[in-house]
Amino acid sequence: MKKLFLIIGAPGSGKTTDADLIAKADVNFTHFSTGDLLRAEVASGSELGRLIDGFISKGNLVPLEVVVNTIVSAIKSAKTPNVVIDGYPRSVEQMSELDKVLSAQNEILLKGVIEVAVSEAVARDRVLGRARGADDNNEVFNNRMKVYLEPIEAIRKFYGDKSLLHVINGERTIDEIVTDMKDLITKLL
């Protein structure tokens, strides 16, 4: 059975970097970034990739079925017993669909949801400071932040009620954040 950890946080919270460092430091972990999984499909040039790109380039959410199928397939095919996914869920619908899919099978067990908490000001400074691509501008950041903030209280409540939600202060050094995250994951395993 695969043990799954979800890392959530605002754009620029560092969730992808944190999850990547966790997986690189431990051979028993595979890291998938929801964004990377979707961007890989876009890069493939497939029809599905072009569809996904139409959503991502505007900072909007990719349709639910596409995301859930991509994620579940990636988890099941992971070569390690533990999987860390960042950037998911980003909506109540994504959360509900993943919960439904996980409840209907016995190959994947959700062990924890870790929120990397940062203020909007820190998130904005990080995203606009990194300027990786065309989607790292103020207008797209504002939309991405709005998309993140709208469902976050419901997501926190849902996973909190299941005793799965854990919050880590993301406004510290990467080393401090990753150490706390590793310690937490070790306890949850």
C-alpha positions in Angstrom: 0.0 0.0 0.0 1.2 3.5 -0.9 1.3 6.1 1.9 0.3 9.5 0.6 1.2 13.0 1.9 -0.3 16.1 0.4 1.5 19.4 0.7 -0.7 22.5 0.2 0.0 26.2 0.4 -0.3 29.5 -1.4 1.5 30.1 -4.7 5.1 30.9 -3.6 4.8 29.1 -0.3 7.7 26.8 -1.2 5.6 23.6 -1.2 7.2 22.2 -4.3 10.7 22.9 -3.2 10.0 21.4 0.3 8.4 18.3 -1.1 11.2 17.8 -3.6 13.9 18.1 -0.9 12.0 15.5 1.2 12.0 13.0 -1.7 15.7 13.7 -2.6 16.8 13.0 1.0 14.9 9.7 1.4 14.9 6.9 -1.2 11.5 5.7 0.2 9.8 8.8 -1.1 8.6 9.9 -4.5 7.6 13.5 -5.1 5.1 14.6 -7.6 4.1 18.2 -8.2 0.6 18.4 -9.6 1.8 21.3 -11.6 4.8 19.3 -13.0 2.5 16.4 -13.9 0.2 18.7 -15.8 3.1 20.7 -17.4 4.6 17.4 -18.6 1.4 16.7 -20.4 1.4 20.2 -21.9 5.1 19.7 -23.0 4.1 16.4 -24.7 2.2 18.4 -27.2 -0.8 16.1 -26.9 -4.4 17.2 -27.4 -4.9 16.8 -23.7 -1.8 18.9 -23.1 -3.2 21.8 -25.2 -6.4 21.6 -23.3 -4.5 21.8 -20.0 -2.4 24.6 -21.2 -5.5 26.7 -21.9 -6.3 26.6 -18.2 -2.8 26.8 -16.7 -1.7 29.8 -18.8 -4.5 31.9 -17.3 -3.9 30.7 -13.8 -7.2 28.7 -13.7 -7.8 25.1 -12.5 -7.5 22.2 -14.8 -10.8 20.1 -15.0 -11.3 17.7 -12.1 -11.3 14.4 -14.0 -8.0 15.2 -15.7 -6.2 16.1 -12.5 -7.5 13.2 -10.3 -6.8 10.5 -13.0 -3.3 12.0 -13.5 -2.6 12.0 -9.8 -3.9 8.5 -8.9 -2.1 7.0 -11.9 1.2 8.6 -10.8 0.8 7.4 -7.2 0.0 3.8 -8.2 3.0 3.7 -10.5 5.5 5.2 -8.1 8.4 3.0 -7.3 8.5 3.9 -3.6 6.2 3.1 -0.7 5.6 6.8 0.2 4.5 9.6 -2.1 4.5 13.3 -1.5 2.3 15.4 -3.8 2.3 19.2 -3.7 -0.3 21.6 -5.1 -3.3 19.3 -4.5 -6.2 19.7 -3.7 -6.8 23.3 -4.8 -10.6 23.2 -4.7 -13.3 21.6 -2.6 -14.3 19.5 -5.7 -10.7 18.2 -6.1 -10.6 17.4 -2.4 -14.0 15.6 -2.5 -13.1 13.7 -5.7 -9.8 12.5 -4.3 -11.4 11.5 -1.0 -14.1 9.5 -3.0 -11.4 7.8 -5.1 -9.2 7.0 -2.1 -12.2 5.7 -0.1 -13.1 3.3 -2.9 -9.8 1.5 -3.1 -7.1 0.0 -0.8 -3.9 0.7 -2.7 -3.3 4.3 -1.4 -3.7 5.6 2.2 -3.7 9.3 2.9 -1.5 9.8 5.9 -1.4 13.6 6.2 -2.1 16.9 4.6 0.6 19.5 5.4 0.0 23.2 4.8 3.0 25.4 4.3 1.6 28.7 5.7 2.8 32.0 4.4 1.3 35.5 4.2 0.0 36.8 0.9 2.8 39.5 0.9 5.5 36.8 1.3 3.8 34.7 -1.4 3.7 37.6 -3.8 7.3 38.6 -3.2 8.5 35.1 -3.9 6.4 34.5 -7.0 7.2 37.8 -8.6 10.8 37.6 -7.5 11.3 34.2 -9.2 9.7 35.2 -12.5 10.1 31.7 -14.0 7.7 32.2 -16.8 4.8 34.1 -18.4 2.5 33.1 -15.6 4.7 34.8 -12.9 3.2 38.3 -13.1 1.0 40.3 -10.8 -2.3 39.7 -12.7 -1.8 35.9 -12.8 -0.6 35.9 -9.2 -3.7 37.7 -8.0 -5.9 35.2 -9.8 -3.8 32.2 -8.5 -4.1 33.6 -5.0 -7.8 34.1 -5.3 -8.2 30.5 -6.6 -6.1 29.3 -3.6 -7.9 31.4 -0.9 -11.6 30.7 -2.0 -11.7 27.0 -0.8 -8.9 27.0 1.8 -11.1 27.2 4.9 -13.3 24.3 3.7 -10.2 22.3 2.8 -8.7 23.0 6.3 -11.9 22.0 8.0 -12.4 18.8 6.0 -8.9 17.5 6.7 -8.8 19.0 10.2 -12.0 17.0 11.0 -10.3 13.9 9.9 -7.2 14.7 12.0 -5.1 14.8 8.9 -4.2 18.5 8.7 -0.9 19.8 9.9 0.3 23.4 9.5 4.0 24.4 9.2 5.3 28.0 9.2 6.6 28.6 5.7 8.2 31.9 6.5 11.5 30.5 7.7 14.5 29.1 6.0 14.1 26.1 3.7 16.2 24.0 6.0 14.0 24.7 9.0 10.8 24.1 7.1 12.1 20.8 5.5 13.4 19.6 8.9 10.0 20.2 10.5 8.2 18.5 7.6 10.5 15.4 7.7 10.0 15.1 11.5 6.2 15.4 11.0 6.1 12.8 8.2 8.3 10.4 10.2 5.8 10.6 13.1 2.8 10.0 10.7 4.4 7.0 9.0 
